[in-house]
């Protein structure tokens, strides 16, 4: 069956974003200092709803902002919500053993950056996990019998050095922008044979909060939010990966942060049944616009 090669990630600068996307990202940046606990009951109920069905689930505000217009046309495999929750817990605990904060990660050497990645990757899979030097990895076969191969092992270290230079040279002052770029680039490089997604999400939290302890306490459950997006994240990630449309993944990341901020603002009781969210929409504070094609 045919396999195609994923190209190296095409980086972008904050200045290349449109004014509307830059404004959305800045709004998410401003929300970070006040992120704390949030309405976890509503979040977990929503994850359960979308994770146990292969059919597209129409969601109301505030969750609709994570869904891409093409999400309803994507064939999805259902995943048990307990598996999603387990991965989030593993990612969060992986930060416990980290000494360097996000700022040190940006200022440190490439050796430190690489070491941090391997420590995170080892912690999320709970077994030794080193950057691949000989193993070729790829996606699963799609319904048409095609698959994509991640970057070949002989250029993985080269591409990680390139990513590290981007992190070091970033002058955007936007942790949300940097986290979106780094998470997507790391998923494109796929430096490990296992745990790449979990490592990228833990690293994104570290970059967003700038401190491992704060990130662990206020962890943004991107795995939950990806499930809720019903392939919205995957579509945005692929748009950035294959076509260089970085603005789309930046908007998704900003909307994810702002969603958590909005859930934090809500005072909600435990939800027993969930036919929809329309009745609760008037209680929300509008903090972000729905995602748009860009």
C-alpha positions as CSV (number, residue, x, y, z in Angstrom):
1,X,0.0,0.0,0.0
2,X,1.3,3.5,-0.8
3,X,3.0,5.6,1.8
4,X,3.7,9.3,1.5
5,X,6.4,11.4,3.3
6,X,5.3,14.2,5.7
7,X,7.4,17.3,4.8
8,X,9.4,19.2,7.4
9,X,7.4,21.7,9.3
10,X,7.2,25.2,7.9
11,X,7.6,27.7,10.7
12,X,5.9,31.1,10.8
13,X,6.3,34.3,12.9
14,X,3.7,36.0,15.0
15,X,3.9,39.0,12.7
16,X,2.7,36.8,9.8
17,X,-0.7,36.3,11.5
18,X,-3.7,38.4,10.4
19,X,-4.8,41.1,12.9
20,X,-7.9,39.0,13.9
21,X,-5.9,35.9,14.6
22,X,-3.2,37.9,16.5
23,X,-5.9,39.6,18.5
24,X,-7.5,36.2,19.4
25,X,-4.1,34.8,20.4
26,X,-3.4,37.9,22.6
27,X,-6.8,37.5,24.3
28,X,-5.8,33.9,25.2
29,X,-2.4,35.1,26.5
30,X,-4.1,37.6,28.8
31,X,-6.3,34.8,30.2
32,X,-3.4,32.6,31.2
33,X,-2.5,34.4,34.5
34,X,-6.0,33.8,35.9
35,X,-6.5,30.2,34.8
36,X,-7.2,28.0,37.7
37,X,-9.9,25.3,38.3
38,X,-12.7,25.1,35.9
39,X,-16.1,23.5,35.4
40,X,-14.7,20.0,35.1
41,X,-18.1,18.3,35.3
42,X,-19.3,20.0,32.1
43,X,-16.0,19.2,30.4
44,X,-15.9,15.5,31.3
45,X,-19.6,15.1,30.4
46,X,-18.9,16.5,27.0
47,X,-15.8,14.3,26.5
48,X,-17.9,11.3,27.4
49,X,-20.6,12.3,24.9
50,X,-18.3,12.7,21.9
51,X,-15.8,9.9,22.8
52,X,-18.4,7.2,22.8
53,X,-19.9,8.0,19.4
54,X,-18.7,7.7,15.8
55,X,-21.4,10.1,14.7
56,X,-20.7,13.8,14.6
57,X,-22.1,15.5,17.7
58,X,-23.4,19.1,17.3
59,X,-22.3,21.1,20.3
60,X,-23.4,24.6,21.3
61,X,-21.3,27.3,22.9
62,X,-18.7,27.4,24.3
63,X,-17.5,24.0,22.8
64,X,-18.4,24.8,19.2
65,X,-15.4,27.1,18.8
66,X,-13.1,24.0,18.8
67,X,-14.9,22.3,15.9
68,X,-13.7,22.9,12.4
69,X,-16.3,23.3,9.6
70,X,-15.1,20.0,8.1
71,X,-15.4,18.0,11.3
72,X,-18.8,16.7,10.5
73,X,-17.4,15.0,7.3
74,X,-14.5,13.2,9.1
75,X,-14.8,9.5,9.9
76,X,-13.8,9.1,13.5
77,X,-13.0,6.1,15.6
78,X,-14.7,6.2,19.0
79,X,-12.3,6.3,22.0
80,X,-13.3,5.5,25.6
81,X,-13.3,8.6,27.7
82,X,-11.5,6.8,30.4
83,X,-8.5,6.4,28.0
84,X,-8.6,10.2,27.3
85,X,-8.7,10.9,31.1
86,X,-5.8,8.5,31.8
87,X,-3.6,10.2,29.2
88,X,-4.3,13.6,30.6
89,X,-3.4,12.4,34.1
90,X,-0.2,10.9,32.8
91,X,0.8,14.0,31.0
92,X,0.1,16.1,34.1
93,X,2.2,13.9,36.3
94,X,5.1,13.9,33.8
95,X,5.7,17.6,34.8
96,X,6.4,16.6,38.4
97,X,9.9,15.6,37.7
98,X,10.9,18.7,35.8
99,X,13.2,21.3,37.3
100,X,13.5,23.8,34.5
101,X,10.6,26.2,33.9
102,X,9.5,27.3,30.5
103,X,11.8,30.3,30.5
104,X,14.8,28.1,31.1
105,X,13.7,25.8,28.4
106,X,13.9,28.7,26.0
107,X,17.2,30.0,27.2
108,X,19.0,26.6,27.7
109,X,21.2,24.7,25.3
110,X,20.0,22.2,22.7
111,X,21.3,19.4,24.9
112,X,19.0,20.7,27.7
113,X,16.1,20.9,25.3
114,X,16.6,17.4,24.0
115,X,17.0,16.1,27.6
116,X,13.7,17.7,28.6
117,X,11.9,16.1,25.7
118,X,13.3,12.7,26.6
119,X,12.4,13.0,30.2
120,X,8.8,14.1,29.4
121,X,8.5,11.2,26.8
122,X,9.8,8.7,29.3
123,X,7.4,9.9,32.0
124,X,4.3,9.9,29.8
125,X,4.8,6.3,28.7
126,X,6.3,5.1,32.0
127,X,9.2,3.4,30.3
128,X,12.6,4.5,28.8
129,X,11.8,6.6,25.7
130,X,14.6,8.0,23.6
131,X,14.7,10.1,20.4
132,X,14.6,7.6,17.5
133,X,17.7,7.2,15.4
134,X,16.8,4.2,13.2
135,X,13.1,3.5,13.5
136,X,10.7,4.6,10.8
137,X,7.2,5.5,12.1
138,X,4.0,6.5,10.3
139,X,0.3,7.1,10.6
140,X,-2.3,4.3,10.5
141,X,-3.7,3.4,7.1
142,X,-6.7,5.5,6.1
143,X,-9.9,3.9,4.5
144,X,-8.3,4.4,1.1
145,X,-5.2,2.4,2.1
146,X,-2.8,5.3,2.3
147,X,-0.6,6.3,5.1
148,X,1.9,9.1,5.9
149,X,5.4,8.5,7.1
150,X,6.8,10.9,9.7
151,X,10.2,12.5,9.2
152,X,13.0,9.9,8.6
153,X,15.2,9.1,11.6
154,X,18.3,10.5,9.9
155,X,16.9,14.0,10.0
156,X,15.0,13.9,13.4
157,X,17.9,15.4,15.3
158,X,18.4,18.1,12.7
159,X,14.8,19.1,12.8
160,X,14.8,19.1,16.6
161,X,17.7,21.5,16.5
162,X,15.7,23.6,14.1
163,X,12.8,23.6,16.5
164,X,15.0,24.6,19.4
165,X,16.4,27.5,17.4
166,X,12.9,28.7,16.7
167,X,12.0,28.5,20.4
168,X,15.2,30.4,21.3
169,X,14.7,33.1,18.7
170,X,11.0,33.7,19.4
171,X,10.2,37.3,20.3
172,X,6.5,37.2,20.0
173,X,5.9,37.4,23.7
174,X,3.0,35.1,23.2
175,X,3.1,31.8,25.1
176,X,0.0,30.6,23.3
177,X,1.5,31.2,19.8
178,X,4.8,29.5,20.8
179,X,2.9,26.5,22.3
180,X,0.9,26.1,19.2
181,X,4.0,26.2,17.0
182,X,6.0,23.8,19.2
183,X,3.2,21.3,19.7
184,X,2.5,21.1,15.9
185,X,6.2,21.0,15.0
186,X,6.8,18.2,17.5
187,X,3.9,16.2,16.2
188,X,5.3,16.6,12.7
189,X,8.8,15.6,13.6
190,X,7.5,12.7,15.7
191,X,10.9,12.1,17.5
192,X,9.7,9.1,19.5
193,X,8.3,5.8,18.7
194,X,5.6,6.3,21.2
195,X,4.2,9.1,23.4
196,X,4.7,12.0,20.9
197,X,1.2,13.4,21.4
198,X,1.4,13.2,25.2
199,X,4.9,14.8,25.2
200,X,3.8,17.6,22.9
201,X,0.8,18.4,25.1
202,X,2.8,18.4,28.3
203,X,5.4,20.6,26.7
204,X,2.7,23.0,25.4
205,X,1.5,23.4,29.0
206,X,5.0,24.0,30.2
207,X,5.5,26.8,27.6
208,X,2.1,28.3,28.3
209,X,2.5,28.6,32.1
210,X,6.3,29.1,32.1
211,X,6.7,26.9,35.2
212,X,6.4,23.2,35.7
213,X,4.7,23.4,39.1
214,X,2.1,26.0,37.9
215,X,1.5,24.0,34.7
216,X,0.9,20.8,36.8
217,X,-1.6,22.6,39.1
218,X,-3.5,24.4,36.3
219,X,-3.0,21.8,33.5
220,X,-5.0,22.5,30.3
221,X,-6.3,19.1,29.2
222,X,-5.7,19.4,25.5
223,X,-6.4,15.7,25.0
224,X,-10.0,16.3,26.3
225,X,-10.3,19.4,24.1
226,X,-9.1,17.5,21.0
227,X,-11.7,14.8,21.6
228,X,-14.4,17.5,22.0
229,X,-13.2,19.1,18.7
230,X,-14.2,15.9,16.8
231,X,-11.1,16.0,14.6
232,X,-11.1,19.8,14.6
233,X,-7.6,19.8,16.1
234,X,-6.4,17.2,13.6
235,X,-7.7,19.2,10.7
236,X,-6.1,22.4,11.9
237,X,-2.8,20.5,12.6
238,X,-2.8,19.0,9.1
239,X,-3.5,22.4,7.6
240,X,-0.4,23.8,9.3
241,X,1.7,20.7,8.6
242,X,1.0,20.1,5.0
243,X,0.1,23.6,3.7
244,X,1.8,26.0,6.1
245,X,-1.4,27.5,7.4
246,X,-0.1,28.1,10.9
247,X,-2.8,30.6,11.7
248,X,-5.5,27.9,11.9
249,X,-3.6,25.9,14.6
250,X,-2.9,29.2,16.4
251,X,-6.6,30.0,16.4
252,X,-7.5,26.5,17.7
253,X,-5.0,26.8,20.5
254,X,-6.2,30.3,21.5
255,X,-9.8,29.1,21.5
256,X,-8.9,26.1,23.7
257,X,-7.3,28.3,26.3
258,X,-10.2,30.7,26.2
259,X,-12.7,27.8,26.5
260,X,-11.0,26.7,29.7
261,X,-11.1,30.3,30.9
262,X,-14.9,30.5,30.2
263,X,-15.5,27.2,32.0
264,X,-13.7,28.6,35.0
265,X,-16.1,31.6,35.0
266,X,-19.2,29.4,35.0
267,X,-20.9,28.2,38.2
268,X,-22.4,25.0,37.1
269,X,-24.0,22.1,38.9
270,X,-23.2,18.5,38.1
271,X,-24.9,17.6,34.8
272,X,-26.9,14.4,34.8
273,X,-28.1,14.5,31.2
274,X,-26.8,16.4,28.2
275,X,-29.2,16.9,25.3
276,X,-27.4,20.1,24.4
277,X,-26.0,23.3,25.9
278,X,-28.5,25.9,24.6
279,X,-30.1,26.5,27.9
280,X,-26.8,27.4,29.4
281,X,-25.5,29.6,26.7
282,X,-26.9,32.8,28.2
283,X,-24.9,32.2,31.3
284,X,-21.6,32.3,29.5
285,X,-19.3,35.2,28.9
286,X,-18.3,35.6,25.3
287,X,-14.5,35.6,25.3
288,X,-13.7,34.4,21.8
289,X,-15.2,34.1,18.4
290,X,-15.8,30.8,16.7
291,X,-12.9,29.5,14.5
292,X,-12.9,30.7,10.9
293,X,-11.2,29.5,7.8
294,X,-8.0,31.5,7.1
